[in-house]
Amino acid sequence: MDLSNVARLDSNILLGIVNEKLRLECNSFEELIVMYEMDTDTVTHKLDSLGYHYDPLTNQFKSFDR
């Protein structure tokens, strides 16, 4: 799957894909970014707009209270 242009993906779809890749393939967010040549700022901004941030302890994006 080509994840290099995450700006085109719906934020909810991106959340599901990213968390799945973190769960099954990558040991960290940084590894995911490098492996799929994704733009860190775009991913974090899109997921932040949904109310999600990366939790390194569980290696997933989780919702947070604003």
C-alpha positions as CSV (number, residue, x, y, z in Angstrom):
1,M,0.0,0.0,0.0
2,D,1.3,3.4,-1.0
3,L,1.2,5.6,2.1
4,S,3.6,8.3,0.9
5,N,0.8,10.8,0.1
6,V,-1.3,10.7,3.3
7,A,-2.7,14.1,2.6
8,R,-5.2,12.5,0.2
9,L,-6.5,10.0,2.7
10,D,-9.5,10.5,4.9
11,S,-8.3,11.1,8.4
12,N,-10.4,8.2,9.8
13,I,-9.1,5.8,7.2
14,L,-5.5,7.0,8.0
15,L,-6.0,6.3,11.7
16,G,-7.1,2.7,11.0
17,I,-4.2,2.1,8.6
18,V,-1.6,3.6,10.9
19,N,-2.7,1.8,14.0
20,E,-2.8,-1.5,12.1
21,K,0.7,-1.0,10.7
22,L,1.9,-0.1,14.2
23,R,0.3,-3.2,15.6
24,L,1.5,-5.6,13.0
25,E,4.7,-4.3,11.4
26,C,6.4,-1.4,13.2
27,N,7.8,-1.1,16.6
28,S,7.5,2.7,16.7
29,F,5.9,5.7,15.0
30,E,9.4,6.7,13.7
31,E,9.9,3.2,12.1
32,L,6.5,3.5,10.4
33,I,7.3,6.9,9.0
34,V,10.6,5.7,7.6
35,M,9.3,2.4,6.3
36,Y,6.4,4.0,4.4
37,E,8.1,7.3,3.5
38,M,5.4,9.3,5.1
39,D,5.5,13.0,6.1
40,T,5.5,13.1,9.9
41,D,3.8,16.6,10.2
42,T,1.0,15.6,7.8
43,V,0.2,12.4,9.7
44,T,0.3,14.0,13.2
45,H,-1.8,17.0,12.0
46,K,-4.5,14.8,10.4
47,L,-4.7,12.5,13.4
48,D,-4.6,15.4,15.9
49,S,-7.6,17.0,14.0
50,L,-9.5,13.8,15.0
51,G,-8.4,14.1,18.6
52,Y,-5.7,11.3,18.5
53,H,-2.0,11.4,19.5
54,Y,0.7,8.8,19.5
55,D,1.2,6.9,22.7
56,P,4.7,5.3,22.6
57,L,3.9,3.0,25.6
58,T,1.2,1.2,23.6
59,N,2.6,2.0,20.2
60,Q,-0.7,3.3,18.9
61,F,-2.6,6.5,18.3
62,K,-5.2,7.1,21.1
63,S,-7.9,9.6,21.6
64,F,-7.3,12.4,24.1
65,D,-9.5,15.0,25.7
66,R,-9.1,18.5,24.3
